[in-house]
Amino acid sequence: MEIRVSESVPANPVGERGAEGVTVRVLIGPNQNAPNFNMRFFEVDSGGHTPLHTHHWEHEVYVLAGQGTVRTGKDEHKVSPGDCVYIRPDEKHQFVNAGSKPLKFLCIVPRDTR
């Protein structure tokens, strides 16, 4: 077992093209030898957003703080603390901070997401 304080994990800027004002902390992942999943903590600054993108793996999101919008390319859905979002493989998606405080969420993805 390993217990970590999330604030002790370095927050790295999301460098993907189309991301603005987003950091990520890999709370549980390859460094912990987790065999199946990565747990990531995202923080999106006011006015910021993740890229509008797709990939071949699913992920699950749990909103912790802030107000946001999830765009799918066709629709927009408001999200707030306590909301859960399931994003299917190959589904276009983007998280946008729609408030004045940081949008914070956990994102769980399969370990091997190449």
The 8 nearest C-alpha neighbors of each residue, nearest first, counted from 0:
[[1, 2, 31, 3, 33, 32, 27, 30],
 [0, 2, 3, 31, 27, 4, 32, 33],
 [3, 1, 0, 4, 5, 27, 26, 31],
 [4, 2, 5, 1, 7, 26, 8, 6],
 [3, 5, 7, 6, 2, 8, 26, 1],
 [4, 6, 7, 8, 3, 26, 24, 40],
 [5, 7, 8, 4, 9, 10, 3, 24],
 [8, 6, 5, 4, 9, 3, 10, 26],
 [7, 9, 6, 5, 24, 10, 26, 4],
 [10, 8, 24, 11, 7, 6, 25, 23],
 [11, 9, 24, 23, 22, 8, 12, 25],
 [10, 12, 22, 23, 9, 13, 24, 21],
 [11, 13, 22, 21, 14, 23, 10, 20],
 [14, 12, 22, 21, 15, 11, 23, 18],
 [15, 13, 12, 16, 18, 17, 21, 11],
 [16, 14, 13, 18, 17, 50, 49, 19],
 [15, 17, 18, 14, 50, 19, 13, 49],
 [16, 18, 50, 15, 19, 49, 51, 48],
 [19, 17, 49, 50, 16, 48, 15, 21],
 [18, 20, 47, 48, 21, 49, 17, 50],
 [19, 21, 47, 44, 43, 48, 18, 22],
 [22, 20, 43, 13, 19, 42, 12, 44],
 [23, 21, 12, 11, 13, 42, 10, 41],
 [24, 22, 41, 10, 11, 40, 12, 13],
 [23, 25, 10, 40, 39, 26, 9, 8],
 [26, 24, 39, 27, 38, 28, 40, 23],
 [27, 25, 39, 38, 24, 5, 28, 8],
 [28, 26, 38, 37, 25, 31, 33, 39],
 [27, 29, 37, 30, 31, 33, 25, 32],
 [28, 30, 32, 31, 33, 27, 110, 37],
 [31, 29, 32, 28, 27, 33, 25, 26],
 [30, 32, 29, 33, 28, 27, 1, 34],
 [33, 31, 29, 30, 34, 28, 27, 35],
 [32, 34, 31, 28, 35, 29, 36, 27],
 [35, 33, 32, 36, 110, 29, 28, 31],
 [36, 34, 110, 109, 33, 37, 111, 108],
 [37, 35, 110, 109, 108, 33, 34, 107],
 [36, 38, 28, 110, 108, 27, 107, 109],
 [39, 37, 107, 27, 26, 106, 25, 28],
 [38, 40, 25, 106, 26, 24, 105, 37],
 [41, 39, 105, 24, 23, 104, 106, 25],
 [42, 40, 23, 104, 103, 22, 105, 39],
 [41, 43, 103, 22, 102, 21, 101, 44],
 [44, 42, 21, 102, 101, 47, 20, 96],
 [45, 43, 101, 47, 20, 46, 21, 42],
 [44, 46, 99, 47, 96, 101, 100, 98],
 [47, 45, 96, 44, 48, 97, 95, 20],
 [48, 46, 20, 19, 44, 45, 43, 96],
 [49, 47, 95, 19, 94, 18, 96, 43],
 [48, 50, 18, 94, 93, 19, 51, 21],
 [51, 49, 17, 18, 52, 93, 48, 16],
 [52, 50, 93, 92, 49, 91, 17, 53],
 [53, 51, 91, 92, 50, 93, 54, 90],
 [52, 54, 91, 89, 90, 92, 55, 51],
 [55, 53, 89, 56, 88, 52, 90, 57],
 [54, 56, 88, 89, 57, 53, 112, 90],
 [57, 55, 88, 54, 58, 112, 89, 87],
 [58, 56, 88, 87, 86, 108, 55, 59],
 [59, 57, 108, 86, 107, 85, 106, 60],
 [58, 60, 85, 107, 106, 84, 86, 108],
 [59, 61, 106, 84, 105, 83, 85, 107],
 [60, 62, 83, 105, 104, 82, 63, 84],
 [63, 61, 104, 80, 82, 81, 64, 103],
 [62, 64, 80, 104, 103, 81, 61, 65],
 [65, 63, 103, 80, 102, 62, 79, 66],
 [66, 64, 102, 101, 100, 79, 103, 98],
 [67, 65, 79, 98, 97, 102, 78, 96],
 [68, 66, 96, 97, 78, 95, 77, 79],
 [67, 69, 77, 95, 76, 78, 94, 97],
 [68, 70, 94, 76, 93, 75, 95, 77],
 [71, 69, 75, 93, 92, 72, 74, 68],
 [72, 70, 92, 91, 73, 74, 75, 69],
 [71, 73, 70, 91, 74, 92, 51, 75],
 [74, 72, 71, 75, 70, 91, 92, 76],
 [75, 73, 71, 70, 72, 76, 69, 92],
 [74, 76, 70, 69, 68, 71, 77, 73],
 [75, 77, 69, 68, 78, 70, 74, 67],
 [76, 78, 68, 67, 69, 75, 79, 66],
 [79, 77, 67, 68, 66, 82, 76, 69],
 [78, 80, 66, 82, 65, 62, 81, 67],
 [81, 79, 63, 62, 64, 82, 65, 78],
 [80, 82, 62, 63, 79, 83, 61, 64],
 [81, 83, 62, 80, 79, 61, 78, 84],
 [84, 82, 61, 60, 62, 81, 85, 59],
 [83, 85, 60, 59, 86, 61, 82, 62],
 [86, 84, 59, 58, 87, 60, 83, 57],
 [87, 85, 58, 57, 59, 84, 90, 88],
 [86, 88, 57, 90, 89, 85, 58, 56],
 [87, 89, 56, 57, 55, 90, 54, 86],
 [88, 90, 54, 55, 53, 87, 91, 56],
 [91, 89, 87, 88, 53, 92, 86, 71],
 [90, 92, 53, 71, 52, 72, 89, 51],
 [93, 91, 71, 70, 51, 52, 90, 53],
 [92, 94, 51, 70, 49, 69, 50, 95],
 [95, 93, 69, 49, 48, 68, 70, 96],
 [96, 94, 48, 68, 67, 97, 47, 69],
 [95, 97, 67, 45, 102, 98, 47, 46],
 [98, 96, 67, 66, 95, 68, 46, 45],
 [99, 97, 66, 100, 96, 45, 65, 67],
 [98, 100, 45, 101, 97, 46, 65, 96],
 [101, 99, 98, 45, 65, 102, 44, 66],
 [102, 100, 44, 43, 65, 45, 103, 42],
 [101, 103, 65, 43, 64, 96, 42, 66],
 [104, 102, 42, 64, 63, 41, 101, 62],
 [105, 103, 62, 63, 41, 61, 40, 106],
 [104, 106, 40, 61, 60, 39, 41, 62],
 [105, 107, 60, 39, 59, 38, 40, 104],
 [106, 108, 38, 59, 58, 37, 39, 60],
 [107, 109, 58, 37, 36, 110, 57, 106],
 [110, 108, 36, 111, 35, 37, 112, 107],
 [109, 111, 36, 35, 37, 112, 108, 34],
 [112, 110, 109, 113, 35, 36, 108, 37],
 [113, 111, 110, 109, 56, 108, 55, 54],
 [112, 111, 55, 110, 54, 56, 109, 108]]
